Structure formats: C-alpha cells, structure tokens
Amino acid sequence: MGASRTPPDTALVPSLPKTTYYIPNFISPSEESQLLSQIASAPKPKWTILTHRRLQTWPSALSKSNILLAEPLPSWLELPIIPRMQELGIWDNSPHKQPNHVLVNEYKPGEGIMAHEDGPAYHPMVATVSLGAPIVLEVFEKSEEGLGEAKFGILQEPRSLLVTTDDMYTAHLHGIAQQTADENLGPETVANWDLLGEKDLFADGRYDRQIRTSLTYRDVLKVAKFNLGNSLFKR
Ligand SMILES: O=C(O)CCC(=O)C(=O)O
C-alpha cells in the first residue's frame, strides 16, 4: 500500500486546528452554474423547508440509527467533483474511499445554521463545495460551559472547497450566523484570509449576503444493502 495522500500544504489553513484545507476555485464557473441548475430542477418534495434555510438530502436521509440505504449519488453530484476530491487523497482513509452522502443547504440573506457538530454517523470529515455567493462559517470550541464566542471564521468563496477533519471535526462546532451581511473581515478575523482566491472583493471588510448554496460531502459509516423493512411492507 502506498502512503496516504493529502492535499498540498499550500491548501492547509495554518491558524486552524488540525486539519482544515481550503482550496479556492475548486470548480469552474460553468460547473457551478450546472450544479445550481440541477439543484433548481430537483422535484419540489426533494426540499425540506427549515426555519432558517432549505435542504436537499442525497441520495436519502439516514435512518434513526444512522444507517444509509445503499444507493448511488446522482451523477451531477458525483462528476466531476468526487474524482477531483479523490485526486487530492482526502477520501483515502474513509471506509468507502469516497463520499456516499450529500446535503445541499441553501441560505438566503439573513438565514444560517445554528452551531452544531456533525457527529458519529460519518467518517470524521466533511468536504464542502460552495456555490453562488460567499459566506462565513463560524467555528466554536466544544465546551461544557456552553457556546462562547466564535473562535475562528472561515470565509467560503463560491466555487471553493473546504475540508475539515481530525480535531477540527471532533472537538469543534460550526455554524453560520443569521445575518444579512458578514462584517469585520480581514486577516485577523478570517483564518483562511491568505488562501482566498479573490481577497480584493473583501477589501472593505464586508459584503452583503446573497443566496449561497453548499454541497456537504460525507461518508456515512453504516450502509445497508437491502431495505428489508420496506420490501416486506410492500409485499
Ligand atoms: O453550509 C455550510 O457550509 C455548512 C453546512 C453544515 O454545517 C452542515 O451541513 O452540517
């Protein structure tokens, strides 16, 4: 077996806990438009409307005991993103060597997601492709004293890839503030400032939010080949 591969050190966000990688322009503008039109053309019931965002779950939601029914991802979520991620080696250590589950989250200005952790249903890594507009992901340290101030902000540009794993996955919470603009942006507050693709866009330290969509790729640990319950029910 060869040594396991990792993304280039130039993608490592140095001020964050291990391990966080940020890659701007991971996909092209035309790939971004194709993804957004696929998301927009999904049947209406595919959307789960939540209080502060809406969500598509591919290929399906996990069972109560965190089991995924084996089913391929749709090809538009698979190609070209998954092979491109695999080239970076990020899935080399995951049980299925590739993601088998994708959440599509859409946030309008003023929307967000409360601080949370992704938990034990998944191999401890999330790879997020951002579409449409920038947004700041806030990172909080897990603490028994409750949620404090965000410890870091990660600015996710459209078309970028963010990979969080190891301690960053297991010992931290993440969330997106419900606000219509992200402010106070600069090298002191944005952990990946030096890795941004278009830093100039944020030179005045703020931007107004626009609709931003994320694709979060994960490897669900428990996968069931047959949905026995369902097939018995159908009979
Ligand atoms: O939209 C994002 O970048 C974060 C999504 C998220 O936290 C999640 O799907 O658990």
The ligand as an SDF file (V2000), in Angstrom:
LIG
                    3D

 10  9  0  0  0  0  0  0  0  0999 V2000
  -23.4180   25.3040    4.5730 O   0  0  0  0  0  0  0  0  0  0  0  0
  -22.3850   25.0440    5.1750 C   0  0  0  0  0  0  0  0  0  0  0  0
  -21.2660   25.3950    4.7750 O   0  0  0  0  0  0  0  0  0  0  0  0
  -22.4660   24.3080    6.4890 C   0  0  0  0  0  0  0  0  0  0  0  0
  -23.4770   23.2060    6.4720 C   0  0  0  0  0  0  0  0  0  0  0  0
  -23.4470   22.3920    7.7090 C   0  0  0  0  0  0  0  0  0  0  0  0
  -22.9740   22.8060    8.7310 O   0  0  0  0  0  0  0  0  0  0  0  0
  -23.9770   21.0310    7.6900 C   0  0  0  0  0  0  0  0  0  0  0  0
  -24.4890   20.5790    6.6510 O   0  0  0  0  0  0  0  0  0  0  0  0
  -23.8830   20.3520    8.7370 O   0  0  0  0  0  0  0  0  0  0  0  0
  1  2  2  0
  2  3  1  0
  2  4  1  0
  4  5  1  0
  5  6  1  0
  6  7  2  0
  6  8  1  0
  8  9  2  0
  8 10  1  0
M  END
$$$$
